[in-house]
Amino acid sequence: MRNLTIIGLLFFCINAMRATTPDQFDWRNASVYFVITDRFCNGDVDNDINYGRIVDYGSERLNAATFHGGDFAGMLKKAREGYFTNLGVDVVWMTDVYEQIHGWMSGSGSVNDFPHYGYHGYYPLDYTQIDKNYGTVDEFRELVDCLHSQGIRVMLGANLNDSGYPTLLDAVQYGFADTGLTEAQAARHIRDWSYDDFYKGRLGWKGWYDRSWIRMPDEGWDENNPLQATLYGMPDFKDESMMPVKIPDFLKKKWKRKGKANDAWVNPSARALRKDRNLSPSQYLIAWIASWVEEFGIDGFRCDIVENVHLNRWKELNTACNAALQKWRKNHPHDPAAKWDEPFYMTGDFEHASIDYKPDYADAGFSSMVNFYFPKHGGLDNIVYTWKAYADSIAAHHRWHPFSYLNNSYHRDADMDNMIDCATTLLLSPGVAQIFYGDESGRELSDARLNVDSDQAFHSDMNWNKINGKQLAHFQKLGNIRRSNPVIGAGRQRTLDVHTCIRYNDQDTVLIKLKPYDGEAITTKGIFRDGTQVIELYTGQISKVNKGMVSFPKYENNLAIIKEL
């Protein structure tokens, strides 16, 4: 038996380490690792402070939403060390790389108890270049190329709804509002400042996005209509407009002022798009965003608050990105990612979305909506029935599937004391399984939980010096099993009982048993023939089917994943 176990473990290791070939990859089986670049790994301390931003206000609580130093260099270091491949990850979704607003926003609405910067990528200032805090164009290209060489797709964010906030610092730097402040004063957090000063026109701004580009809360729009609502008070792009507009003066001033000194951060494919082109607001945005696909071969986008943007705009973005991806593949014939043939991928953040099929959004190019309702508690009893619904959904709709997660940017919903079972329920689930950075490592909350906006606590720095080894090993095992066996995420399901199911397709069958006891005989009748050698993939143990049953001496972490050798 000892020799069989050793052989089984060897088989498991070879199987798990085998690179996924292009035709093996299936978005329905993807394991997506979502990372806030600024919070993941600081590979270059020389790029930590830029644009006049202040990063240290004297305490972890006040620094909760400043830039913490994570960058492309740090992500590249971890990629080369094999962190993502060891996790079995085949998609890395990183926060938006576009240059963010330079200044701070009030951290908690009217309370304003801490400064909030765009470290998370959701407050874009300039869609045509990379934020200097993350790194250069060359560093980003090196990171994407490295991930592609490992068989890993790359996702970014796409937002057609809102710009970043106009801040005091940006207003001073680009002269679009009379603040009465010096640049040094505008850079420092002002506790009694209210964003309403901008909205109510008290500062007499000009040269920022004008009213042909955006709607503002002071215009009396119907805030109950998602296509007009100014979400969180953010300026809302008028995506319904087809009227040609000119590029805002502040962007022109910014591009002219920096000139060639800024080349290291400018997306080369966007350079020609930095001029008035007789386009509508959304057409400019789509061209700028698609240029990142054309330049770097980005494989997909997570689209923000999709119900707040007209469907035809998302369809136009999808069309532009598919054309850009084909162009990139044609221009980079020797890149391993050029041989991938799947279309550009889009998922969306739709408020309270589940796994329900959305035909209008599918027609617009989406393959999924982020599933808010995946169980977060890690309960193993009856999870097979949830899985069955997900598998049936995949079978029913071509190119539409669940996109599930445990934790996200806004809520830490998962039972962090039960992440072993939580990982089991997620990584054995049909459809995309999204890991939020630190789910796998036991990352703890920061002191930002003491702020009024306690969600900032979810965005603590990656815990490289305090990794939960047992938890990480579990994620790694399941991730590699999933990656090497696409039937787990993309196959059909037959449910046997409250703890047992099989996933199958025309080529493969896997039996999943939850909560087995050591030595338990598991029914395989009608699944594997008598005399068949099978492997329990999680432990590497090998056994033989006898009288419609198979057993293994020991099971780990409440599961068995059984496959024919």
Residue, then its C-alpha position, 0 to 999 in steps of 0.5 A: m500500500r505504501n508503494l501505491t501511495i507514493i505512486g499516487l502522490l507522484f501522479f498527483c504532483i505531475n498532474a497538478m504541475r502540468a501546464t494547461t494548454p490552450d485547448q484545455f482552458d475553459w472560462r467555465n472552469a477558471s480559477v480567478y485571483f483578484v488582487i488589489t495591486d497596491r496591497f499585494c507586494n511592494g517590489d520597488v519602493d522608489n515608486d511609492i510616492n507620486y503626484g504630490r500624494i501623501v501616504d503617511y498620516g501617522s497611523e494605520r487607521l488614517n492610512a487605511a486608504t492611502f497608497h501602500g506601495g504594492d506594484f507591478a514589480g512586486m506582482l512580477k516577483k511573486a509570479r516568477e516565484g510561482y505563487f499563482t501557478n502553485l495556487g492553480v490560478d489560470v486568471v489574474w484579475m488586477t485592479d485598474v492600472y489607469e492613472q488615478i486622481h492625485g488628491w484625496m477624497s473624504g473617507s466617509g461621506s460627511v464624516n470625512d474621518f480619513p483621506h481616501y485615495g484611488y489606490h484601488g483603481y476605481y477613481p480614474l483620472d487618465y485612461t491613457q497612461i499607467d499610474k506611476n505608483y504601480g510602475t511603468v509601461d515596460e514593467f506592466r508588459e513584463l508582468v502580463d507577458c510572464l503571466h501569459s507564459q504561465g498559461i494565465r489570462v489577465m483581466l482588468g477593470a472597465n468602467l463606462n459610468d463614472s470618472g474619478y472625483p475632482t479633488l482639491l489637489d487635482a484642481v490646483q495642479y490643473g487649474f480647474a477650480d479656484t480653491g484658494l489653496t497652495e498645492a501643499q495645502a491641497a495635498r494635506h487632508i482637510r477634515d472640515w472640507s466637504y465635497d459639496d463645495f464642488y457640487k454646489g459650484r462654490l469654487g467656480w470650476k472650469g476646464w474639467y469634464d464639462r456638462s456635455w461629458i458628465r451629469m452631476p447630482d446638482e442637476g436634479w436627475d432621477e436618482n432612482n433610475p440607474l441610467q441617470a443615478t450619480l452613484y455615490g455622488m460620483p460624476d456620471f458620464k453621459d453614455e446616452s449622448m452621441m454628441p461629439v465632445k472635445i477632450p477636457d482642458f485639464l487632460k490636454k494641459k496634463w499631456k502637454r505639460k509632461g511631454k516626453a518626460n511622461d513616455a515611460w507611463v503612456n500606453p503606446s496604443a493610446r498615444a494617437l487617441r490623445k486628441d479631439r476626434n469628433l467622438s461622444p464621451s462613451q466613444y472616447l472611453i471605449a477607444w481608450i480602454a480597448s487600447w490596453v487590449e491592443e497594446f498588452g493582449i489583455d484577455g478580459f474585463r470585469c465591468d463595473i456597475v453594468e446596469n448603470v450604463h446602456l447595453n449598447r455601450w457594453k456591446e460596443l466595448n465588447t466589439a472593440c476589445n475583440a477587434a483589439l485582441q485579434k490585432w494583438r494576437k496577429n502582431h505577436p505571433h510568437d507569444p504563447a497567448a497569441k495561440w489562444d482562440e477564445p474571444f475577449y471575456m467580459t463579466g459584470d458587477f450587477e447589483h444583487a446578481s446571482i447565476d440567472y441568465k441575462p440574455d440581453y447582457a449575453d447578447a452584449g458580449f457578457s459571459s457572466m455576472v458576478n454572483f453575489y449569492f454563493p454561500k459564504h459559510g462553508g457548510l458542506d451539508n447540501i452544497v451539492y444541490t447548489w453545485k447542481a443548480y450551477a452545473d445545470s445553468i452552464a449546460a443550459h446556456h452557451r457561454w454563460h456561467p456562474f462567477s462566484y466568490l467568497n469575499n470581495s472589495y466591499h464585504r468580507d462575508a466568508d467565515m474566515d475561521n472555516m476557510i478550509d471548508c469555504a475553499t472546498t465549496l468554492l473551488l469545487s463549484p461549477g463555473v468561475a471561482q474567484i479568490f479574493y487576495g488573502d482568502e488563501s493565506g489568512r490575511e487579517l483585517s486592518d485597524a481601518r475597521l475603526n473608521v466610519d467606512s469600515d470596508q477599508a479594513f478588508h483591503s489590508d496589506m497581503n500577509w507575506n510574513k504571517i501566512n496560514g500554511k495549512q490554509l494555503a496548502h488546501f487552496q493550492k491542492l484544490g486549485n491545481i486539481r481544478r485546473s488539471n481537471p476542467v470537468i470539475g468546473a465545466g462538466r455536468q453533475r449527477t447528484l447521488d446524496v447530500h454529500t456526493c456527486i459526480r461531474y462528467n463530460d464525454q471524456d472524463t468523470v470525477l466523483i466528489k465525496l464530502k465528509p467521508y470518514d477514514g476507511e469509508a467505502i464509497t459507492t461507485k456502481g455505475i460510475f467506475r467498473d469493478g477492477t478499475q484503479v482509481i486515485e483520490l486526487y487530494t491525497g494521492q492514494i490509489s485503490k481498486v474498485n471492488k463490488g461497486m465500492v472503493s475505499f481509502p485508508k485516510y481522507e483529509n479536510n472532509l473530502a475525497i475527489i476520485k478519478e480513474l487512473 
